[in-house]
Amino acid sequence: MLAIGCFSVGTDQVDISAAERRGIPVFNAPHASTRSVAELTLGCIIALARRLGDKSAALHRARWDKSLAGLMKCAAAPWASSATDISASRWVCSPRRSACACCSTTSSRNSPCLARPVADLDALLEQADAVTLHVPETARTLGMIGKLQLARMRRGSYLLNLSRGKVVDAEALRDALASGHLGGAALDVYSTEPTPQVAEFDVGFCNLPNVILTPYVGGNTEEAQKNIGLEVAHALTEFIDRGSTEGAVNFPHVSLPPIPGTHRILHIHKNAPGVLAAVNNIVSEVDANIDAQRLATTRDTGYLVMDLNREVCDEVHARISALPMNVRTRILY
């Protein structure tokens, strides 16, 4: 196996550490469904502010309810003047200082970012009328929204989880909704989810008002699915054809443009002192010349891409493969 492609944003279905140890890069599609998830998020915020789910459910039960009870002051006006123009104040809190979800879509990359970073999650929770979660499931994010975090949120505010179910303490969220501390919630993900496309499933929030429940459909648009396919297929093709690991979630990022007339060797090795020197000694001993070379490392893994000017790849390949730190070495062309 050369590489793994996850046709999704998440990679929790793969043991990425085990793949790294075996020299297998794992690719995903982190940005392909961003716009589709953002559309659902915006729609849910508006629906929560207007209590559209409750109003619709009441009419489905033949009950006419035109009252203003429970509606947020000013309803959805602070959030949207159109589907693409968000006029409210927006705050972002990310583990990576440079990360900003609203800047990751193609349509917004050439526009100035209107989101304001905050110091930490607590500061965001205390300021926001609607808190939306868009994080992977990691040891750092598991249970990141629990009883203490929900208590910090403004009374009557909304929590929207469109990331992974286990980042929110479901019992604490139910308590915050039942007590009236939160004005509503929207959940697209759950701590456990059925495998079949259609199945009986009790999410545990069915008896609570102003809670929008959707079955993990944030990226379920034709546009998103097409983009996911293209993004992952492109990453796999770039790795197979050029050795590029740009975008790999578990691997050093190396991308070296091809040089006509050269022979490329890919060397994956344990990250230890002296590996590059050992490789260069081998190249020197066979009287080859390195036209281009790029090395990157993670804590455990090193990845070297090297272009040679002589047809000595077989000998170089064999000798590099015999190095004690070698994980996998491949002649690309």
C-alpha positions in Angstrom: 0.0 0.0 0.0 1.5 3.4 -1.1 -1.1 5.8 0.4 -4.5 6.1 1.9 -7.2 8.6 0.7 -10.0 9.5 3.1 -12.9 10.9 1.0 -14.0 13.1 3.9 -12.8 15.8 6.2 -12.2 13.4 9.1 -9.6 10.7 9.3 -10.7 9.0 12.5 -11.5 5.9 10.5 -7.8 5.3 10.0 -5.0 4.7 12.5 -2.8 7.5 11.1 0.0 6.8 13.5 0.3 3.2 12.4 0.2 4.3 8.8 3.0 6.8 9.4 5.2 4.1 11.0 4.7 2.0 7.9 5.6 4.9 5.6 2.0 5.4 4.3 0.8 9.0 3.9 -2.9 9.6 4.6 -4.8 12.3 2.6 -8.2 13.8 3.2 -10.3 16.7 1.9 -10.2 19.3 4.7 -11.7 22.2 2.6 -13.9 20.6 0.0 -17.2 20.7 2.1 -16.5 24.0 3.9 -19.0 26.0 2.0 -21.7 23.4 2.3 -21.2 23.1 6.1 -21.2 26.9 6.4 -24.5 27.1 4.5 -26.1 24.6 6.9 -24.6 26.4 9.9 -26.1 29.8 8.8 -29.4 28.2 8.1 -29.6 26.6 11.5 -28.7 29.8 13.3 -31.5 31.6 11.5 -33.9 28.7 12.2 -33.0 28.7 15.9 -33.5 32.4 16.2 -36.9 32.2 14.6 -37.8 28.9 16.2 -38.7 27.5 12.8 -38.3 23.9 13.8 -40.9 24.3 16.6 -43.3 26.3 14.4 -43.0 23.7 11.6 -43.5 20.8 14.0 -46.5 22.4 15.6 -48.2 22.8 12.2 -47.4 19.2 11.3 -49.5 18.4 14.4 -52.2 20.7 13.1 -51.4 23.4 15.8 -51.3 27.1 14.8 -48.7 29.0 16.9 -47.9 32.5 15.8 -46.8 33.7 19.2 -43.5 35.5 19.7 -42.6 33.5 22.8 -39.0 32.3 22.9 -37.9 34.3 19.8 -34.6 36.0 20.1 -34.7 39.8 20.1 -34.2 41.1 16.5 -34.5 37.5 15.4 -32.0 36.8 12.5 -31.4 40.3 11.5 -27.9 40.6 13.1 -26.6 37.6 11.2 -27.5 37.8 7.6 -28.6 40.2 4.9 -28.0 37.5 2.2 -26.8 33.9 2.0 -23.2 35.1 1.5 -23.1 38.4 3.5 -22.8 37.9 7.2 -23.1 41.2 8.9 -22.8 40.2 12.6 -19.7 40.4 14.7 -17.9 37.1 14.4 -15.2 35.7 16.7 -13.0 32.7 16.0 -11.0 30.5 18.4 -8.7 28.0 16.8 -5.9 25.8 18.1 -3.9 27.1 15.2 -3.5 30.9 15.3 -3.5 31.1 11.5 -6.6 29.0 11.0 -9.9 30.7 10.1 -12.8 28.7 8.8 -14.4 31.7 7.0 -11.2 32.2 4.9 -10.9 28.6 3.7 -13.4 28.7 0.9 -12.5 29.7 -2.6 -15.0 32.6 -2.8 -13.6 34.2 0.4 -9.8 33.9 -0.1 -9.6 37.2 -2.0 -11.7 39.1 0.5 -10.6 40.6 3.8 -11.4 38.4 6.8 -14.1 39.9 9.1 -13.7 37.4 11.9 -11.9 38.6 15.0 -9.7 36.2 17.0 -10.2 35.8 20.7 -7.7 34.8 23.3 -9.3 31.5 24.2 -12.5 29.4 24.1 -13.8 30.8 27.4 -13.7 34.4 26.0 -15.6 33.3 22.9 -18.3 31.4 24.9 -18.9 34.5 27.0 -19.4 36.8 24.0 -21.2 34.9 21.4 -25.0 34.6 20.8 -24.3 31.5 18.7 -21.4 29.2 19.2 -20.6 26.8 16.3 -18.1 23.9 16.5 -16.0 22.9 13.5 -13.1 20.8 15.0 -11.7 17.3 14.4 -12.0 14.6 17.0 -8.7 14.4 18.8 -7.5 13.9 22.4 -7.5 17.7 22.7 -11.1 18.2 21.5 -12.9 15.3 23.2 -15.4 16.7 25.6 -14.2 20.3 25.0 -17.8 21.5 25.6 -19.0 20.3 28.9 -20.9 21.6 31.9 -18.4 24.3 32.8 -18.2 25.6 29.2 -22.0 25.6 28.8 -22.4 27.6 32.0 -20.1 30.2 30.5 -22.3 30.7 27.5 -24.8 33.6 27.5 -28.3 32.8 28.7 -30.5 32.2 25.7 -27.6 31.6 23.3 -27.3 28.7 20.9 -24.8 25.9 20.5 -24.3 24.3 17.1 -22.2 21.2 16.6 -21.3 20.3 13.0 -17.9 18.6 13.8 -17.9 15.4 15.8 -20.4 14.2 18.4 -17.9 13.4 21.1 -16.6 17.0 21.4 -19.8 17.9 23.3 -21.0 16.3 26.6 -24.5 15.3 25.5 -25.8 15.0 29.1 -24.6 18.5 30.0 -26.1 19.9 26.9 -29.5 18.3 27.6 -29.4 19.8 31.1 -28.5 23.3 29.8 -31.4 23.1 27.3 -33.9 21.7 29.8 -33.1 24.4 32.3 -33.5 27.2 29.8 -29.9 28.4 30.1 -29.5 27.8 26.4 -32.1 29.0 24.0 -31.6 26.2 21.5 -29.1 23.9 19.8 -28.4 22.4 16.4 -26.8 19.0 16.1 -25.6 17.3 12.9 -23.3 14.8 14.7 -23.6 12.5 17.7 -21.4 10.4 19.9 -22.7 7.2 18.3 -24.3 7.0 14.9 -26.0 4.1 13.0 -24.1 2.6 10.1 -27.0 2.2 7.6 -28.1 5.1 5.6 -31.7 4.7 7.0 -32.2 3.3 10.5 -34.1 3.8 13.7 -32.1 6.1 16.0 -32.9 8.0 19.2 -30.5 10.9 19.5 -31.7 11.7 23.0 -32.9 15.3 22.4 -36.3 14.6 20.8 -38.3 15.9 23.8 -36.6 19.3 24.0 -37.9 22.4 22.2 -35.9 24.5 19.7 -33.4 21.8 19.0 -32.6 21.1 15.3 -31.5 17.5 14.6 -30.0 16.5 11.3 -28.3 13.1 10.4 -24.7 14.2 9.6 -25.6 16.0 6.4 -23.3 19.0 6.6 -21.3 17.9 3.6 -24.2 16.2 1.8 -24.4 18.5 -1.3 -23.5 17.6 -4.8 -20.9 20.4 -4.8 -19.2 19.2 -1.7 -19.1 15.5 -2.7 -17.7 16.4 -6.1 -15.0 18.6 -4.5 -14.1 15.9 -2.0 -13.6 13.4 -4.8 -11.4 15.8 -6.8 -9.3 17.0 -3.8 -8.4 13.5 -2.6 -7.9 12.1 -6.1 -5.6 15.0 -6.8 -3.6 14.5 -3.7 -3.2 10.7 -4.4 -2.1 11.4 -8.0 0.4 14.0 -6.9 2.0 11.5 -4.5 2.1 8.6 -6.9 3.3 10.7 -9.8 5.7 13.2 -8.1 6.1 12.0 -4.5 4.3 15.1 -3.2 2.9 14.8 0.3 1.4 18.3 0.5 -1.8 18.0 2.6 -1.0 14.6 4.2 -2.3 14.5 7.8 0.4 12.2 9.2 3.5 13.0 7.1 6.2 15.6 6.5 5.1 17.9 3.7 7.4 17.8 0.7 6.7 18.9 -2.9 9.5 19.1 -5.4 8.9 20.1 -9.0 10.0 17.5 -11.5 13.3 18.1 -13.3 13.5 16.7 -16.9 16.2 14.1 -17.4 16.6 13.2 -13.8 15.7 10.1 -11.8 13.7 10.6 -8.6 14.1 8.6 -5.4 11.7 8.8 -2.4 13.2 7.8 0.9 11.0 7.5 4.0 12.9 6.9 7.2 12.8 7.1 10.9 13.7 10.6 12.0 17.2 10.1 13.5 20.5 12.1 13.2 22.8 11.3 10.3 20.3 9.9 7.8 20.8 12.7 5.2 24.6 12.4 5.6 24.4 8.7 5.0 22.3 9.1 1.9 24.6 11.8 0.5 27.6 9.6 1.1 26.0 6.8 -0.9 25.3 9.2 -3.8 28.8 10.5 -3.7 30.3 7.0 -3.7 28.5 6.0 -6.9 29.7 9.3 -8.5 26.2 10.7 -9.1 25.1 14.3 -8.8 22.1 15.5 -6.9 20.1 18.0 -9.0 17.5 18.6 -6.4 16.9 17.4 -2.9 14.3 18.2 -0.2 14.0 16.8 3.3 11.2 17.4 5.9 10.5 15.7 9.2 7.9 15.1 11.8 8.8 14.0 15.3 9.1 10.4 14.2 9.4 10.4 10.4 11.7 11.8 7.8 10.8 12.1 4.1 13.5 12.8 1.5 12.8 13.5 -2.2 15.9 13.4 -4.3 16.6 13.9 -8.1 19.8 12.3 -9.5 21.4 13.0 -12.8 22.7 9.6 -13.6 21.1 6.2 -14.1 22.4 4.7 -10.9 19.0 4.6 -9.2 19.0 0.8 -8.8 22.3 0.8 -6.8 21.4 3.9 -4.8 18.0 2.5 -4.1 19.4 -0.8 -2.8 22.0 0.8 -0.6 19.6 3.4 0.9 17.1 0.6 1.5 19.7 -1.2 3.6 20.2 1.7 6.0 19.1 0.9 9.5 16.7 3.9 9.7 15.0 3.0 6.4 11.2 2.5 6.4 10.5 2.6 2.7 12.5 3.7 -0.4 11.0 3.9 -3.9 12.3 4.8 -7.3 9.7 7.0 -8.8 11.1 7.5 -12.3 
